[in-house]
Amino acid sequence: MLLAVKADTDGGLLEHILAAAAAAAAEPDAEPVTVRLCGWREHTRLLRTGEADAALMFEPYDPGGIDADVVAVEPRVAALPADHALAGAPRVRLADLGIGPEEADERAERDIGELGVHDLAQLLALIGLGATMTVLPRSVAARYPRQAVAYVPIEDCPPARLVIAWPERSRSRGVAALVRAATAAAESRGMGTAVEAPRPGLTAAGDRGTVSTPDDRQGTSSYGSP
């Protein structure tokens, strides 16, 4: 079973998900999980081509041919130059940053594309030099401490939503077991979705991605269900 993940964009949950999957290895449907590291927005291509069985990624993503469950939600922070006027603030608002709520999901990826850098580490180097600022999930910022970069909570920013995705109409019980392990790992870390309302166009965890398996006699069952 191949799980596609971009390095350091797993909500800080990858090790816990793999541990939960290993602990569930005795389940009849469980399969060993191998991680496939991938690039920005490469996850869905790997799923559509069959090069990965599942993917762990943040929204947004191209949903064509893909089903997914929301695994976790987490706050976002502003990544600012350490000498920025707001760097020492206990929290900021999006308006303080000149960023609209609709930009939050794709801000870092947009900045990477527009500034001609190749990854988050390079983007943070530019932020440290005072060239720009961005918005990141809190767990991503925690992986990239920088003396020249300040991370400040954003009080009115939509949360980052981490999903586990798989090819539409997948019949793999191994993937179903992995989805359950991912959900359990997020809940054990206090990052579950129980109190998070679904966004328009995306149902809550467990309501999307119904699959029919050879043993399903009464219709479909969700990958997110036990």
Buried (B, 14 or more C-beta within 10 A) or exposed (E): BBBBBBEBBBBBBBEBBBEBBEEBEEBEBBBEBEBBEBEBBBBBBBBBEEEBBBBBBBBBBEBEEBBBBBBBBBBBBBBBBBEBEBBEBEEBBBEBBEBEEEBBBBBBBEBBEEBEBEEBEEBBBBBBEEEBBBBBBBBBBEBBEBEEBBBBBBEEBBBBBBBBBBBBEBEBBBBBBBBBBBBBBBBEBEBBBEEBEBBEEBBBBBEBBBBEBEEEEEEEBBBBEE
